[in-house]
Every structure is written in structure tokens, then in C-alpha cells.
């Protein structure tokens, strides 16, 4: 992979976790946040774009601050303190599962001349998987670090990773391997 045409997508990490399995998923998000940040910091050192794409929570504005205020609570605050977007990060909203569906994501990636996408976030078996499928259909090369996605159910998360690796040809190595992806052009 070439780092000059790579972007990191952080999917739905700005979340209120106000649903049945929310507390469990919040704990998993907290656990993966440092791995996502590791990749984010590595890519920022190389001026690669970081794109947060998030549910809109009925606000329907790509206003990160409004969405964070709307989602901030006891479960989400520890995650936000780690993973909150920086001023130079992109922030998009999505109306449904895929980050590509009815969003400007594909246009933005084209403008930025992106060929490789690194997918992180939640839920691995829903929004990350649907985004991976749409990215694959658009011929993006995929890296989905298995320690950077989470789902309500670990079995579902593992199944999604298997599908992304076997069907969508995603690299699912741990985030600790990020540097090796760019040191060896044949990967």
C-alpha cells in the first residue's frame, strides 16, 4: 500500500450507546480506541486524511460539535476523551449503515486521490461490513485491523472479519502491523 493514497475512516465512534447492548459496546469501543489512535497518529505523521463518518442522531447536520454534545453521557465521555476528531479531520454524517450510501464520501476520496481505505469503528458486523462491501465494489483496497472494530457480539464481529478477508479481500492484521503495510510495497 502507498501511504500517499490512503485514508483512515473512523465509523460511528461518536455514539450515545443508548440501546440494549450499548454499555457492552461502549466498553469494547473504549478498548479499541487506543488501537485506532495508533493508526490515526501514524497516518497524520504522513499527512494522510482522517475521515470520521457518523450517524446523524436526527440532527442531520455534519456538525461534529452538535453530534458530540447530543451523544455525550456517562458511557460515551471516556471514549470521546480519546477518539474525538481533530480540527483538521474530516467529519461526515451518514443516513444508514454504509459510509458510502447517500454521503459525499466517494467524491471526497476521489478528490483526495485515495486508493486504499483503512476501516475502523463500530459495529463491525453492520456499518463497518457494509462500508467495506461498498468500498470493495468501488475498487478501494481495504485494510480492516481486527483490533480496531467491535460489534455487540464477538461471534458476529469475527464472522464479519472473515467475510471482509475472504470475500472483500481485506487485510485484517492487527493495528500493530500498520507500519509494515507501507514499508513493503508488495502488500
Secondary structure, DSSP 8 states (H G I E B T S, - for coil): --GGGEEEEEES-S----STTHHHHHHHHHHHHHHHHHHHHHHHHTT--EEEEEE-TT--S--HHHHHHHH-STTTHHHHHHH---TTSEEEEESSSSSSTTSSHHHHHHHTT--EEEEEEE-IIIIIHHHHHHHHHTT-EEE--TTSEE-SSHHHHHHHHHHHHHTS--B---GGGHHHHHH-TT-
